[in-house]
Amino acid sequence: MKKLIAFFALIAIAITAGRCADKTIAELHPDFESTFLSARKQARSTPNHVPALSLYFISDTHSDGESFARHLEFCKTYEKYFDGIFCAGDVAENDAQSDFSYWAKTPGHEKVMIAIGNHDTLRDCKGWSAGPEIWEDQLTMRESYDKYFAPFIDKWGVVYEPGKTYYYKDFDAQKVRFIVIDSMLKLRMEPKAAAGQMAWFKTALAGAKEKDYSVIVGAHVSMNNTEFADCNFTDFGAYAGNEYEDEFYPKAVDEFMKEGGKFVCYLHGHSHYDIVLRSKTYPKQLAIVAASVIANNPAQSPVTDRTYGTRNRDIADVFMADTTRHIIKIIRIGSNVDCYGRPRNGISIDYETGEIVSQY
């Protein structure tokens, strides 16, 4: 028995040592700088050109502090290339009682803007023994703000109201307004809070139009009534998890565009899949959905291998918005091939026409 215990102890030590010896994301991406600079370069000069916005885009960390730390270390290495860092929600593992202490313990966390996810607001998953009704038991907006925003939001450089789980940030050099909304707010649950966000959202859009800024909207879940774009960044078998309240936000964006406003796309998480979505109701509205970063639960990464010690161990997107040429560019950080052998190194999309310009 003692020999058997010793044997398993050695295995545990070997596994731990192997994980500690993992190469950093930067080491696994020796060509990142040249790839990024090429993607950022303009094919030809354009009058009134503004620089492309670059966001490091992750989602669904689900208390995987180890993976979160790896991504922030990479962001620190290449911080001069990123205008911001955005996590599209589900920072809690299961529910609001899950450990969230990892966030504040991770160097660089203060730069990461957060959207509220469904697991973040869920009071108690009850061991998943309850039915769908558990999703009706959510934190209030104020409770979500106090837990996930209050300790950090002053460092994000955003325009916000204390107690509100929505905000915007103007990137003046890039002439972009990044608006983040709480897609967990429901009229039937918190009518006053949800209605307040809806009114605020229209005001934020109007302000962007007045400044002639393009708009990107961040939220945890995606639009209703969507279709998947046929490209390498859309996983087979994916689901979008549509939960927007009564299509209010896409409708408001549509009105904004009809009045001359400039809209780029939505940035979402929730599904744990890579997806590029188009709205069937409003065909000029696109959404980019990021896969989950978590590597310690392979079941949560359905179509990608998450082997420690390899590039596949990590998943994130460098999202670039070239508003002069109306092009979205994505550079994949980490797992760059799906289980069907489709490459997933990068993609460029014309967000005005929805055309896939290139994928590689």
N, C-alpha and C positions, 0 to 999 in steps of 0.2 A: 504493500500500500504506500509506504514511504517513497519507494522508487517511482510509483505511478504519480504521486503528488509532485515529486521533483521534476518528472518529465513534463507535466502540464505547466509547471511554473516556468520551466525553460522556454516552452512554446510561448507563454504569455510575455516573457521578457523579450523574446525574439520579435514578436509582433509589435510590441511597444517600441523596441529599438528601430524596427523597420519604418514605423510611422514617424518617429523622431528624425530619421534620416531622410525623410521625404525631401525631394528638391522643392525649392520655393516656386511659386508660379512664375516669377521672373526668370528663374533658371530654366524652367520648362518652355519658356517662350523667348528664346534668344533673338528672334527676328521681330519682336513686337514693335520696337521703335521704328524700324524701316517700313514695316507694314502700315503702321499708323500714319507716318509722314506721307507715304504714298497715297493713302486714302484721303488725307486732308488736303492734298495738293489739288489745285484747280487745273482742269485740262487747258483752259485758256482764260485770259483776263476778261472780266466782265465789269461794265460800269456799275458803280454803286455796290460793289461786292462787299459783303460782310463775312467775317470768319465763321466757319462752321462751329456749332455748339457740340461739345463732347461730354457725354455723361457715362460714368461707370455704372452699369445697370445690373442689379441683382434682385432676387426675390426669394421668399419662402426659406429663410434661414432656419426656422423651426428649432431654435436653441442649439444649433450646431456651431458652437463658439469656435471650434477648431477651424472649420472652413471659413467662417466670418473673418477670423484673424488672418488667414492666408490672403484673402482678397484685399484686406486693408493694407497688408504689407506690400502687396503688388501696387496698390494705389499710391502708397508712399514713395515707392521706387520711381514711378512715372507721374508724380503729382503735377508736373508742369504741363502735362498733356490733357488733364481732366478738369473741366470747368465745374464739375460737381459729381457727387455720388448719390445714387438713389436706390433705396430698397422698397419694393412694391408690396410690402406687408407680410404678414404671418411670421413675425419675429419670435413668437411663442411656439413651443413645441406642440402642445395639444390645446391648451386653454389659458385663460388669464392667470391661473394658478401655477403655470409652468415657470421654470427658472428663467428669469430675464436678466440676472446679474451679469451674465457673460458679456452683455452689450457694453456696459460702462467700464468693464475691466479691459476691453480691447483697445489698444492704442489706435487713435485715428477715428474712433466711433463718433466723435463730436461733429465730424464733417458729413455724416451719412443722413440724408433726409429720408424720412419714413412715411409710408402710407399705412393706414390702419387695415389689417386683414381680418378675416372671419375668425381665425383661431385666437387672435389677439383680444377680441371682444367676447368670446365665448366664456361664460363664467365657470362652467364645469362640464367637462365632456362625459362625466359619470362613467368613466371606463368604457365609453362607447356602447354601453348597454341600453341606453335610452334610444328612442326613435328620433325622427326629424325634429321633434318639438324642442330638442335641446338647443337648436339654433335660434329659438325665440328668446332664450335667456341670455341677453347680452349685457355687457357693461354699458353704462350711459356714456354719452359723449364726454362729459366732464371726467368720469372715471378713466376713460381711455386716454384723454389728454394728460391727466395727472400721472398716469403710469408710463406712457410711451413718449410723450412730447415734452412735458414740463422740465425734466432734467436736462434736456438737450437743445431745445428749439432755438434758444438765444444764440447758439453757435452756428446755425444754419444760414444766417444772412437772409431770412425770408420775411415777408410781410404777413403778420398773423394777429389774431385776437386771442388773448389768454382764455383758455377753456374751450377753444374751438379746434377741432381736429382737421382743419383745412387751412391752406395757406398758399401763397404764390411767391415766386422768386424771379426777379427780372435780371436777365443776363444782358447787360447794356451793350457790351461790345458786339454781341451776336444778335442783338435786337430780338430776343426771345423771351417770352413770359412762360414760365413753367408753373402750371397750376395743379396743385395736388388736392384731391377731394377724398372724403371719407365715404366710400361706397357701401359701408356697413350701416350708415344712418338710414333708417326706414321711417317713412311717414306714419305707418301704422304703430310703430314702437315709440318714436320720439318725434311727434309731428312738429313741434316748435323748432327743434334743433334741425331737422331735415329741411323744413321750409326755409329756415334761416340760411342754410348752406346753399340752397337753390337760388335764393335771391342774391347772395354774395357771389355765386358763380357767374351769374349774368353781369354783375357789376365788374368783376375781374376781367371778363371777356371784353366788355366795353372799354375798360381802361387800356387793354392791350391794343385794341383797334385805334384808340385815340393817339397812342404812342407809335403806331405803325409797327408793332411788334408781332412776330409770329407766335403762335400758341402751341404748346405741348401740354397734354393733360396726363397726370399720373394718378392711378388708383389701383386698388387690389384686383377687382374683378372687371370683366369686360362688358361690352355692349350687348344688348339683346339683338336677336334676329341677325346673326352674322353668318358668313361663309368663310371657309378656310382658303387662303391663297395657295395655289399649287406651286410650291417652292421647297427647297431643301431645308428651310427653317420652319416647316410645318410638319410636326410628327404625325405619322399614321396612328389613328385611334385616339387622337387627342380630343379633349373636350374643353369648352371655353369657360364654363361656369358663369353663365350670364346672370347678373343680379342687379343691373342698374334699375333704379326706381322709375317705372313707367316711361322709360325712354326720355326722361326729362333732359338729361345732360347732352346726349347726341342731338336732340331737337334744338337745344339752346346753341350748340355749336353750329348746327345747320343754319340757324337764323343769323348767327354771327358771320358766317361765310357769305351768306346772301347779301349782307350789308357791307361787304368788302373786307371782312376780317380774314386773316391768314392763319390757317390751321395746318399743323404738320401731322400729328398722330397722337394716339394714346399709348401709354406705357403701362402694362399690366403684369400681374403674376397669377397666383391662385391655382392654376391647373397643373403645375409641375412639368408641363410640356413646353417645348418651343412651338410657337404658333405665330403666323402672320394672318390677321383677320381683316376682313372687309365687312362693312355694314351693308346689309341688303336694303335697308330703308334709306340710308344716306351713303351712296356708293363712294363718295369722295372722302369718307372717314375710314382711316386705317388704324389698326392696333398692333403693336408689337408685344408679344407675351413672352416673358422670360421663364426658362425652366428653373426648377429649384436648385439652390446651391448645395443642399445637404448631400454629404457623401457617406454618412454613417448608417444610412438605411437604404440599401439598394432598391427596395420596393418602391421608394418614393421617386426614383429616377427611371421610369418605365422603359425607355428605348435607348439609353446610353449606358455604357460600361463605366463604372466609377472606381476603377482599380487604384488603390493607393500606390504612390511611387511613380505614377505615369501622368501624362498630360490629362488623361480622362478623369483624374481625381477631382477636377474643379470644373465649374460652369459659371460663366458670367458673359455679359455682352458689353462691348464698348459701343455705345450708341452715338452716332454723329448725325446732325441735322444741318445740311447745307441749304439754307433758305434762299440763297441767291439762285441756285439751279433747281430747287425743289426736290432734292435727293436725300433720302435716308440711307445711311451706310451703317452696317453692323460688322464689327470684327469680333469673332468668337474667341473668348478666353477659355481655355480648357478643352473639354471633350468636343472634338471636331469631326466626328463621324457617327452616324446612327447605326442601329443594329441591322439596317438594310444596306449598309455600305455607302450611303449618300454622304458626300463631303459637306462639312458645315464650318468652313473657315471664315466666310463672310458673304454678305449680300448687299446689293444696292437696289433701292426701290424709288421710282418716281412717285412721290406721294400725291401729286396732282392727278395723274392718270391711273395710278395703281400698277403700272408696268414694272415687271422685274427687269431691271437693267442688266444685272449680272449676278451670278452666284458661283461660288468656287469652294 
